[in-house]
Structures are given as C-alpha cells and as structure tokens.
Amino acid sequence: MIQNKIFNILIADDDENVREAMISVLESFFDVQIQEASSASLAIEKIKSNQSNDSQNKFDVILCDYDMKTDKGEEVFKYLIDNNLKTKFVLFSSYSPNELTFFKNIDLDSYNFFYIPKPFDLDLLISKLETILSSSISKSKYVQVSKDDFNNYWSQYSIDVYIQLGVDKFVKIIDTKNIEDADVIKKYIDKGINLFLLDRDQAKECVKTMINTLEIDLTKRLKSNGEITKEVAIDSIHQIHSILKIMGVSEVSLSLIDKVIDSNIKSFENVKELSQLIELFKSKGDFITSHSYLTAYLCSHLMKSFSWYNENNVKKTTAASLFQNLSLDDDELAKVEDLSKCNFEMSLKDQIIEHPRRSADMIDLNSQFNKEVADIVLNHHERPDGSGFPRSLGASQVNSIQALFNMMSHFATIVLTTEEDNNLKIIAQDLNNEYMAGSYKEVCQLFIKKYLNDEI
Ligand SMILES: [Fe+2]
C-alpha cells in the first residue's frame, strides 16, 4: 500500500459497472479521490476544470477506456499531449496499444503512458496501479543506466548525472557546468550505487553520436568483409538495446537496426561449436544480450534443416531475438520461463507477464516484416501446454516459425541459466518431451535430429 499521499484519479469509461468496480478497487486499496466521466469529451471537460494555475492538471492518473459509445479514449490522451500535461495516462482496454492506429504511431515511451488490459485480474490490477502510482522517476526527465553501461558507453560524454536517494529525491553528482572530480562515479560505485540517472535530453544528444559511430563501424566491417566476431556482434546488440531504450525504436534509423541484424548473422559463420559459444556467454556478458544472440543463432542453425529456410526468415527470427526482452531492464526478470516457479513479488511478476506485449509495442508496425516480428515477440513465452504468457496460447495456436522461435528462446534460457556444466543432450531431451505437440511437432522432429544425434 502506498501511503502519505492522496491520489486524484479520473476514470473515463462509458460502462457504469466498470467505473463502479474500479472505484471500489481503488478505494479499498489506495488513498484516493476519484472523479468519473462517461465519455472522452466529458473527461476532457473534467481535466480542464481541474487545471491549476501553472497550467498543470490536478489529476495524478487518468484511467481511460478506449472504445466508448460516443468517442474514443485517444481523444483524452491527445488532449494531454497537445496541452503538454504530464498526468499519467492509463489505457484500460481490451485492445492493446499495438492494435490501435493512433497509439501505435506514437512513441509512447516519451509520455507517462501505461496500459492495463481488460478484463482485469484483481491481483494484477492492484499491483499495476501500485507500480503506476508509485513510479516517481519521471520518464521524460531521466534515463536510468547501469554502472557497466555508464562505464562502457556514457563516461566519455559530457552529461549531467544524478542518483536517486528517496522516492522523490534526486541528487546531481556530476554537473557539466562545473569541473568535477574525475573519480566521482567510481566513488559512488564503491559505495554500492549500481544505477545512475542521466538527463534525458542530454542523453538523446549523446546517443546520436553513438548511433553514428556504431553505424560507421558496422558498415565498414560488413562492406570490407572485415571480420564480425561473436564479441563484436554481442557488443553491438548490447549497444543497440541501450540506444533503443532511450531513443525509442521509431527514432533509430532502420538501417542501423538492419546492420546490427546483419552483423549477427555474419558472425554466426564463426561459430564452430555450440558448447564453446555457451561457455563464452557464461564467462562474459549480461543475460539479456547473451540470450538475444544465442536465440538468434539457434533459430538460424535449426532453420537450415527446414524447407522454408531463407534470408527473410533468418532476419525475422534474428530481429525478434533482438527485441524479445527489450522492455525489461533486469536480467533476473528476463530469465523466468515458468511463472509457477517464480517467487518475485506481484509487481515484478506483472512486469514479467507483460514484457512480451511491451516489447512488441516498441516495434513500429510500418511494414509486413515488422508486424510479423512484433507477433513473434508478443508470443515468445507461449508454451505448448497453454501455461505460457501473456495470452496462454495452445500448441496449435502458433505458426511454425513462432513454434521454432519459442522453443529456441526457451532452450537458450535453460543453457544460459544452468549452473553446472551443460549436458546439452539431457536439456534437449527434456525440452523435446515438453514441446512434442501441435505446431511444435515439426520443429521437435528436426530438433531431435540436430541436437539429440551427434551434432552438438
Ligand atoms: Fe522474454
């Protein structure tokens, strides 16, 4: 329960029963003052009449349905954008933002935008509202980076750096206007600080330079047949993840994303043995990056045995590998395959359940290729017995390429998270037993040939 503050909330929904249910949930679990509206236009009227002197809005959160009888929830969000209001907007709908033309064309990461699917599960709804109400880092002001990312990519730029000391307390530890102690970051790392906050506008400027450098480097290597090693490919995935999180997919040029994908595919040629590749990942690199690369490699490797092996399909699975966990920052959350065995608190569980949808929502749906990639990303945790998330799809509800991707993404997680030396054949056998159903069958049969015979 979040305390010490009364939250002002506006609920816009044309269904009175939904409004009443939401009010009863909110009043039971939070300190709230609630106003209601039965349409987007009435919601906008309420927002206008609750505007304060500094033109900011008194509502902390607006919970808004999409499809209302007389108008659409997008009108409310548009009003917030047009009037530069920072109120948190929660789309509360059976449609995901990815399915709605208005929302999918907007870089939602740049706004205080959240999504809660309808119909709601009570525990999930409460934990989501708790996360939304307590999220104090304004998405528009700071970018959060790990100490390793700071040292690898950001330390070379002139940029203001902050740390967070309390819910609403931020301290600037590097001010570009002043000359700073060169070791200030190291001192904080020594004190146990692992996350730093950067000024978002300054970070965006730095990222433009980063993009240029990465693009020039990859172009040079790809054109001159300069060697793309596994290490270069892994580093480029890591860098593109950081860049996409800050700039949003829509602002990063497609050609850069293409080059990262091409560099991955080219580096697959240098893989001699799968077990060596796994050892390399275990000794260096974070999970999300290693898992991206390994999934892409496994998909391409297995696909070679299929009649539908072609460049487009390899690119599709490689792109999906790159994007599958893009909405997660924490390696530990990305490692979860079986929700029934995970002991995280509800709000973190919620992040895990929603990450396929959030990652898919980050992809521009401006081409057929991208739409297919977004679908693979959305379904990458679905499992043959229907125990997957977020949609609990069964074994026959996914297509062949999706089946291949899901099995390889799962295989990659197991080999990267198994502590002891991998016995790849035992892992492959277990996985095979689980996946021999529906659309997954064909993939399983090839998987047996490749990994249970002597090809590992
Ligand atoms: Fe995932």
Residues whose N, C-alpha, C, O or C-beta is under 5 A from the ligand:
A	BS01	LIG	Q324 N325 A334
